[in-house]
Amino acid sequence: MKYFGLILFFMALSCSSSDDSALIPKDDFTKIHGDVLVLEAYYQNKYRSVGIYKDSMKQSVTDLVKKKGYTFDQYEKTYDYYAVRQKDFQEINSELIESFSNKKL
């Protein structure tokens, strides 16, 4: 019985670690997230109210992520992953700020 419990524990552990494979790699996520921020700024500027552009924004993000070879679900899970890892998320946002600052309009 003791070994059965150990086997179940390791099976559960192996299943939970496979979730990380569904995440978008950090470099790709950084680029995609930057594009999403630009999309969001566009929609906010054009429509002002989230209630008006929420569905269009989600569809645009879904299309963008799909074009990059990922799913919206993967983007959302990756966003959630970094949202609780503030140091990593801060690095991503700092990289994006630097990238946006260096772009000529």
C-alpha positions in Angstrom: 0.0 0.0 0.0 2.9 2.3 0.8 4.4 1.8 -2.7 1.0 2.4 -4.3 0.8 5.8 -2.7 4.3 6.6 -3.8 3.5 5.5 -7.4 0.4 7.8 -7.4 2.4 10.7 -6.0 5.1 10.4 -8.8 2.4 10.0 -11.5 0.7 13.1 -10.3 4.0 15.0 -10.2 4.9 13.9 -13.7 1.4 15.0 -15.0 1.7 18.4 -13.4 5.2 19.1 -14.8 3.9 18.4 -18.4 1.9 21.6 -18.2 5.1 23.6 -18.7 5.5 22.0 -22.1 2.3 23.7 -23.1 3.8 27.1 -22.4 5.1 29.3 -25.1 8.9 29.7 -25.0 9.9 32.9 -23.2 11.5 34.6 -26.3 8.4 33.9 -28.5 6.1 34.9 -25.6 7.9 38.2 -25.2 7.4 39.1 -28.9 3.8 38.0 -28.9 3.1 39.8 -25.7 4.6 43.0 -27.2 2.3 42.7 -30.2 -0.7 42.1 -27.9 0.2 45.3 -26.0 0.3 47.2 -29.3 -3.1 45.8 -30.2 -4.5 46.6 -26.9 -3.3 50.2 -27.1 -4.9 50.5 -30.6 -8.3 49.2 -29.3 -8.2 51.4 -26.2 -7.4 54.5 -28.3 -10.0 53.8 -30.9 -12.9 52.6 -28.7 -12.1 53.8 -25.2 -14.4 51.3 -23.4 -13.3 47.7 -22.8 -16.9 46.6 -23.1 -17.0 47.8 -26.7 -13.8 46.2 -27.9 -13.4 43.1 -25.7 -14.6 40.5 -28.2 -12.8 42.1 -31.2 -9.6 42.3 -29.1 -9.8 38.6 -28.1 -10.4 37.6 -31.7 -7.4 39.7 -32.8 -5.2 38.2 -30.2 -6.4 34.7 -31.1 -5.5 35.4 -34.8 -2.1 36.9 -33.9 -1.1 34.0 -31.6 -2.3 31.4 -34.2 -0.3 33.2 -36.9 2.8 32.6 -34.6 2.0 28.9 -34.3 0.4 28.8 -30.9 -3.1 28.8 -29.4 -4.9 31.4 -27.4 -5.0 28.9 -24.6 -1.2 28.6 -24.6 -0.9 32.4 -24.6 -3.2 32.7 -21.6 -1.5 29.9 -19.7 1.9 31.4 -20.4 0.7 34.8 -19.3 -0.7 33.3 -16.1 2.6 31.5 -15.6 4.7 34.7 -15.8 2.1 36.8 -13.9 2.9 34.8 -10.7 6.6 35.0 -11.4 7.0 38.7 -11.1 10.8 38.8 -11.6 10.5 37.0 -15.0 7.5 39.1 -16.0 9.3 42.3 -15.1 12.2 41.2 -17.3 9.8 40.6 -20.2 8.2 44.0 -19.7 11.6 45.8 -19.4 12.7 44.1 -22.6 9.6 45.3 -24.3 9.9 48.9 -23.0 13.5 49.0 -24.3 12.4 47.5 -27.6 9.6 50.1 -28.0 11.9 52.9 -27.0 14.4 52.0 -29.7 11.8 51.8 -32.5 11.4 54.8 -34.8 7.9 55.7 -35.6 
